[in-house]
Structure formats: structure tokens, C-alpha cells
Amino acid sequence: MKRIFNYTIPTEYDGRTLLSFLKEKHFSAPVITHLKRTENGILLNGVWGRVRDILHTNDILTINLIESEVSENIVPTNLPLDIVYEDEDILIINKRSNTPIHPSQGNYDNTLANAVAYYFREKGEAFTYRCINRLDRDTTGLLILAKHMHSASILSNMVQKREIHREYLAIATGKVPQEGTIVAPIARVDGSTIERCVNEENGEYACTHYKTLMNKNGYSLVSLKLETGRTHQIRVHMKHIEHPLPGDFLYNPDYTVINRQALHSHKLSFKHPITGEMMEIIAELPDDMKKIIE
């Protein structure tokens, strides 16, 4: 993988160091170290530059970000891959149900990572798997992947600052109130490695905002936005208000209308990590959820 960044130094950086310019362009310390160790990774007016070099107005700075390593432990597998958006810096996937994000015991070659590894192998490109946001195995919808270490660093920082806004759609049992906010701390269930519950004493703060879009056939279509990102937060919170998601094997194993939890990552809103352009990506409700309310 090779990503080239070209900059013409503006007047306000005249007399400042190359390092200060890179930092203001959000190049992290590990990325800068990688560039320093890469031959011609940093070129100032066509000459291999050093981070302590002094910049002048209209200097030409070229950054050659080269990554040759691949995720060796991920087996490329020809699996369906729904790419919603792709450019030189990011890849946005609409994930299918029954698809883990990362390989694990018992899931060696059937994950999203395997599909992405195959996609880039077929393109002849080295690619390190960097998934920025996470979804449960049976939750469908939008995921962001970083295509190089620079975009990964910026996106990860955006996640920490809650600058990537996610909207989910869920089918819930019963008639959910028109709108509301659920504030209920979440903790791990004693003796379980995966199950979570509301625990007022030992749980971590968790907040979910919801708005009901439709009531039909004994179910509600609900839009949800997370203020926090606890494991299984939507699933636990909706059960807590007595409107669990159908098909949820942990919290409501009712498979009458769907065979997986009826939850979908519908919308992502964020600034592009490199261009700063505002992005809004939407993945429509999948067919198995549509059928419940139609």
C-alpha cells in the first residue's frame, strides 16, 4: 500500500519546523516515526527531509506513506462483501448478518476480515485490517475500515472524542413510547463472558436515546443513538424498558419473526479523516427486518 500526500506550505508555516506542520495535519508520533524510517518517506522540495527542517512559504512537501506488511493471520476467503464507499483512505462496508468482524476460535475463515483480505489480495494490494467501529456478529450495517495507518490513527482519535456519530435502526417488541432516553448502567452478568445486564451498583454509565418511527404488527421500528458505547448496549437497554429485540439469542430468544437480533447500523456521520469533508453514509434496512413491519 502506498499513499502519497502533497502539500504546498502556506505563509503561516514560514519559519516553522516540518515536524510542527505534520503534527497539525494530525500525523501521529508512530506514523511520523514510520515515515522517518522509510526511504524518501518525507520529501521537502524533492530532497529527503528531516522533521527538524525549517519550512518556507511555497515549499513542496511530499509524504510517501508506504506499508508492505499484511495481516498474515487472516486467511483470504471469497465471501460476499458489500462495499458502500471507498477511496484512498477509508473503506465503508455494509456488514451482513452471521458475520463476525474478526477471526476467533471457531471463526477462522468466515469473518469480515477474511472477506476484506481476499478483496485486497485480488487487487494486488498489501492491506492491514483496521476496523474502526464494531458490530456484533448478527448486527448488520455500516462499518468503517482504515486503509492505512494515518487514517486509522485519526479515526481512532475521533472515536475516542465521539466525533463519529452512529444511528441504529431496531425492531422492538410491543409499542415503544414515541421517544425517550434510557440511562442505565451496564455490567457483565456474573459467570458469563458475553452476557450483560443493567446493574445499578456495579455497572458502567450507559445512555441511549431513542425515537419510534413506526408501530405495526405488534412491533416498533425504532431509531437509536448512543451516547456511550457499552457492549450490547442497545440490546440490554431495550430489554430493560421491556421492549427487547426479537431474535436476540441472549436477551430475547424469540425467533417467531427473525432468526437474529433485529438491529442494524443505519447511518454514519463523520468528517473524512484526511479531507475534512463531512460524510453521511446510509445503509437501508435489510430485508429480514423490513418483513416484520411490512
Secondary structure as a PSIPRED ss2 file (coil, helix, strand):
# PSIPRED VFORMAT (PSIPRED V4.0)

   1 M C   1.000  0.000  0.000
   2 K E   0.000  0.000  1.000
   3 R E   0.000  0.000  1.000
   4 I E   0.000  0.000  1.000
   5 F E   0.000  0.000  1.000
   6 N E   0.000  0.000  1.000
   7 Y E   0.000  0.000  1.000
   8 T E   0.000  0.000  1.000
   9 I C   1.000  0.000  0.000
  10 P C   1.000  0.000  0.000
  11 T H   0.000  1.000  0.000
  12 E H   0.000  1.000  0.000
  13 Y H   0.000  1.000  0.000
  14 D C   1.000  0.000  0.000
  15 G C   1.000  0.000  0.000
  16 R C   1.000  0.000  0.000
  17 T E   0.000  0.000  1.000
  18 L H   0.000  1.000  0.000
  19 L H   0.000  1.000  0.000
  20 S H   0.000  1.000  0.000
  21 F H   0.000  1.000  0.000
  22 L H   0.000  1.000  0.000
  23 K H   0.000  1.000  0.000
  24 E H   0.000  1.000  0.000
  25 K C   1.000  0.000  0.000
  26 H C   1.000  0.000  0.000
  27 F C   1.000  0.000  0.000
  28 S C   1.000  0.000  0.000
  29 A H   0.000  1.000  0.000
  30 P H   0.000  1.000  0.000
  31 V H   0.000  1.000  0.000
  32 I H   0.000  1.000  0.000
  33 T H   0.000  1.000  0.000
  34 H H   0.000  1.000  0.000
  35 L H   0.000  1.000  0.000
  36 K H   0.000  1.000  0.000
  37 R H   0.000  1.000  0.000
  38 T C   1.000  0.000  0.000
  39 E C   1.000  0.000  0.000
  40 N C   1.000  0.000  0.000
  41 G C   1.000  0.000  0.000
  42 I E   0.000  0.000  1.000
  43 L E   0.000  0.000  1.000
  44 L E   0.000  0.000  1.000
  45 N C   1.000  0.000  0.000
  46 G C   1.000  0.000  0.000
  47 V E   0.000  0.000  1.000
  48 W E   0.000  0.000  1.000
  49 G C   1.000  0.000  0.000
  50 R C   1.000  0.000  0.000
  51 V C   1.000  0.000  0.000
  52 R C   1.000  0.000  0.000
  53 D C   1.000  0.000  0.000
  54 I E   0.000  0.000  1.000
  55 L C   1.000  0.000  0.000
  56 H C   1.000  0.000  0.000
  57 T C   1.000  0.000  0.000
  58 N C   1.000  0.000  0.000
  59 D C   1.000  0.000  0.000
  60 I E   0.000  0.000  1.000
  61 L E   0.000  0.000  1.000
  62 T E   0.000  0.000  1.000
  63 I E   0.000  0.000  1.000
  64 N E   0.000  0.000  1.000
  65 L E   0.000  0.000  1.000
  66 I E   0.000  0.000  1.000
  67 E C   1.000  0.000  0.000
  68 S C   1.000  0.000  0.000
  69 E C   1.000  0.000  0.000
  70 V C   1.000  0.000  0.000
  71 S C   1.000  0.000  0.000
  72 E C   1.000  0.000  0.000
  73 N C   1.000  0.000  0.000
  74 I C   1.000  0.000  0.000
  75 V C   1.000  0.000  0.000
  76 P C   1.000  0.000  0.000
  77 T C   1.000  0.000  0.000
  78 N C   1.000  0.000  0.000
  79 L C   1.000  0.000  0.000
  80 P C   1.000  0.000  0.000
  81 L C   1.000  0.000  0.000
  82 D C   1.000  0.000  0.000
  83 I E   0.000  0.000  1.000
  84 V E   0.000  0.000  1.000
  85 Y E   0.000  0.000  1.000
  86 E E   0.000  0.000  1.000
  87 D C   1.000  0.000  0.000
  88 E C   1.000  0.000  0.000
  89 D C   1.000  0.000  0.000
  90 I E   0.000  0.000  1.000
  91 L E   0.000  0.000  1.000
  92 I E   0.000  0.000  1.000
  93 I E   0.000  0.000  1.000
  94 N E   0.000  0.000  1.000
  95 K E   0.000  0.000  1.000
  96 R C   1.000  0.000  0.000
  97 S C   1.000  0.000  0.000
  98 N C   1.000  0.000  0.000
  99 T C   1.000  0.000  0.000
 100 P C   1.000  0.000  0.000
 101 I C   1.000  0.000  0.000
 102 H C   1.000  0.000  0.000
 103 P C   1.000  0.000  0.000
 104 S E   0.000  0.000  1.000
 105 Q C   1.000  0.000  0.000
 106 G C   1.000  0.000  0.000
 107 N E   0.000  0.000  1.000
 108 Y C   1.000  0.000  0.000
 109 D C   1.000  0.000  0.000
 110 N C   1.000  0.000  0.000
 111 T C   1.000  0.000  0.000
 112 L H   0.000  1.000  0.000
 113 A H   0.000  1.000  0.000
 114 N H   0.000  1.000  0.000
 115 A H   0.000  1.000  0.000
 116 V H   0.000  1.000  0.000
 117 A H   0.000  1.000  0.000
 118 Y H   0.000  1.000  0.000
 119 Y H   0.000  1.000  0.000
 120 F H   0.000  1.000  0.000
 121 R H   0.000  1.000  0.000
 122 E H   0.000  1.000  0.000
 123 K H   0.000  1.000  0.000
 124 G C   1.000  0.000  0.000
 125 E C   1.000  0.000  0.000
 126 A C   1.000  0.000  0.000
 127 F C   1.000  0.000  0.000
 128 T C   1.000  0.000  0.000
 129 Y C   1.000  0.000  0.000
 130 R C   1.000  0.000  0.000
 131 C E   0.000  0.000  1.000
 132 I C   1.000  0.000  0.000
 133 N C   1.000  0.000  0.000
 134 R C   1.000  0.000  0.000
 135 L C   1.000  0.000  0.000
 136 D C   1.000  0.000  0.000
 137 R C   1.000  0.000  0.000
 138 D C   1.000  0.000  0.000
 139 T C   1.000  0.000  0.000
 140 T E   0.000  0.000  1.000
 141 G E   0.000  0.000  1.000
 142 L E   0.000  0.000  1.000
 143 L E   0.000  0.000  1.000
 144 I E   0.000  0.000  1.000
 145 L E   0.000  0.000  1.000
 146 A E   0.000  0.000  1.000
 147 K C   1.000  0.000  0.000
 148 H C   1.000  0.000  0.000
 149 M H   0.000  1.000  0.000
 150 H H   0.000  1.000  0.000
 151 S H   0.000  1.000  0.000
 152 A H   0.000  1.000  0.000
 153 S H   0.000  1.000  0.000
 154 I H   0.000  1.000  0.000
 155 L H   0.000  1.000  0.000
 156 S H   0.000  1.000  0.000
 157 N H   0.000  1.000  0.000
 158 M H   0.000  1.000  0.000
 159 V H   0.000  1.000  0.000
 160 Q H   0.000  1.000  0.000
 161 K C   1.000  0.000  0.000
 162 R C   1.000  0.000  0.000
 163 E C   1.000  0.000  0.000
 164 I C   1.000  0.000  0.000
 165 H E   0.000  0.000  1.000
 166 R E   0.000  0.000  1.000
 167 E E   0.000  0.000  1.000
 168 Y E   0.000  0.000  1.000
 169 L E   0.000  0.000  1.000
 170 A E   0.000  0.000  1.000
 171 I E   0.000  0.000  1.000
 172 A E   0.000  0.000  1.000
 173 T E   0.000  0.000  1.000
 174 G C   1.000  0.000  0.000
 175 K C   1.000  0.000  0.000
 176 V C   1.000  0.000  0.000
 177 P C   1.000  0.000  0.000
 178 Q C   1.000  0.000  0.000
 179 E E   0.000  0.000  1.000
 180 G E   0.000  0.000  1.000
 181 T E   0.000  0.000  1.000
 182 I E   0.000  0.000  1.000
 183 V E   0.000  0.000  1.000
 184 A C   1.000  0.000  0.000
 185 P C   1.000  0.000  0.000
 186 I E   0.000  0.000  1.000
 187 A E   0.000  0.000  1.000
 188 R E   0.000  0.000  1.000
 189 V C   1.000  0.000  0.000
 190 D C   1.000  0.000  0.000
 191 G C   1.000  0.000  0.000
 192 S C   1.000  0.000  0.000
 193 T C   1.000  0.000  0.000
 194 I C   1.000  0.000  0.000
 195 E C   1.000  0.000  0.000
 196 R E   0.000  0.000  1.000
 197 C E   0.000  0.000  1.000
 198 V E   0.000  0.000  1.000
 199 N C   1.000  0.000  0.000
 200 E C   1.000  0.000  0.000
 201 E C   1.000  0.000  0.000
 202 N C   1.000  0.000  0.000
 203 G C   1.000  0.000  0.000
 204 E E   0.000  0.000  1.000
 205 Y C   1.000  0.000  0.000
 206 A C   1.000  0.000  0.000
 207 C E   0.000  0.000  1.000
 208 T E   0.000  0.000  1.000
 209 H E   0.000  0.000  1.000
 210 Y E   0.000  0.000  1.000
 211 K E   0.000  0.000  1.000
 212 T E   0.000  0.000  1.000
 213 L E   0.000  0.000  1.000
 214 M E   0.000  0.000  1.000
 215 N E   0.000  0.000  1.000
 216 K E   0.000  0.000  1.000
 217 N C   1.000  0.000  0.000
 218 G C   1.000  0.000  0.000
 219 Y E   0.000  0.000  1.000
 220 S E   0.000  0.000  1.000
 221 L E   0.000  0.000  1.000
 222 V E   0.000  0.000  1.000
 223 S E   0.000  0.000  1.000
 224 L E   0.000  0.000  1.000
 225 K E   0.000  0.000  1.000
 226 L E   0.000  0.000  1.000
 227 E C   1.000  0.000  0.000
 228 T C   1.000  0.000  0.000
 229 G C   1.000  0.000  0.000
 230 R C   1.000  0.000  0.000
 231 T C   1.000  0.000  0.000
 232 H C   1.000  0.000  0.000
 233 Q H   0.000  1.000  0.000
 234 I H   0.000  1.000  0.000
 235 R H   0.000  1.000  0.000
 236 V H   0.000  1.000  0.000
 237 H H   0.000  1.000  0.000
 238 M H   0.000  1.000  0.000
 239 K H   0.000  1.000  0.000
 240 H H   0.000  1.000  0.000
 241 I C   1.000  0.000  0.000
 242 E C   1.000  0.000  0.000
 243 H C   1.000  0.000  0.000
 244 P C   1.000  0.000  0.000
 245 L C   1.000  0.000  0.000
 246 P C   1.000  0.000  0.000
 247 G C   1.000  0.000  0.000
 248 D E   0.000  0.000  1.000
 249 F C   1.000  0.000  0.000
 250 L C   1.000  0.000  0.000
 251 Y C   1.000  0.000  0.000
 252 N E   0.000  0.000  1.000
 253 P C   1.000  0.000  0.000
 254 D C   1.000  0.000  0.000
 255 Y C   1.000  0.000  0.000
 256 T C   1.000  0.000  0.000
 257 V C   1.000  0.000  0.000
 258 I C   1.000  0.000  0.000
 259 N C   1.000  0.000  0.000
 260 R C   1.000  0.000  0.000
 261 Q C   1.000  0.000  0.000
 262 A C   1.000  0.000  0.000
 263 L E   0.000  0.000  1.000
 264 H E   0.000  0.000  1.000
 265 S E   0.000  0.000  1.000
 266 H E   0.000  0.000  1.000
 267 K E   0.000  0.000  1.000
 268 L E   0.000  0.000  1.000
 269 S E   0.000  0.000  1.000
 270 F E   0.000  0.000  1.000
 271 K E   0.000  0.000  1.000
 272 H C   1.000  0.000  0.000
 273 P C   1.000  0.000  0.000
 274 I C   1.000  0.000  0.000
 275 T C   1.000  0.000  0.000
 276 G C   1.000  0.000  0.000
 277 E C   1.000  0.000  0.000
 278 M E   0.000  0.000  1.000
 279 M E   0.000  0.000  1.000
 280 E E   0.000  0.000  1.000
 281 I E   0.000  0.000  1.000
 282 I E   0.000  0.000  1.000
 283 A C   1.000  0.000  0.000
 284 E C   1.000  0.000  0.000
 285 L C   1.000  0.000  0.000
 286 P C   1.000  0.000  0.000
 287 D H   0.000  1.000  0.000
 288 D H   0.000  1.000  0.000
 289 M H   0.000  1.000  0.000
 290 K H   0.000  1.000  0.000
 291 K H   0.000  1.000  0.000
 292 I H   0.000  1.000  0.000
 293 I H   0.000  1.000  0.000
 294 E C   1.000  0.000  0.000
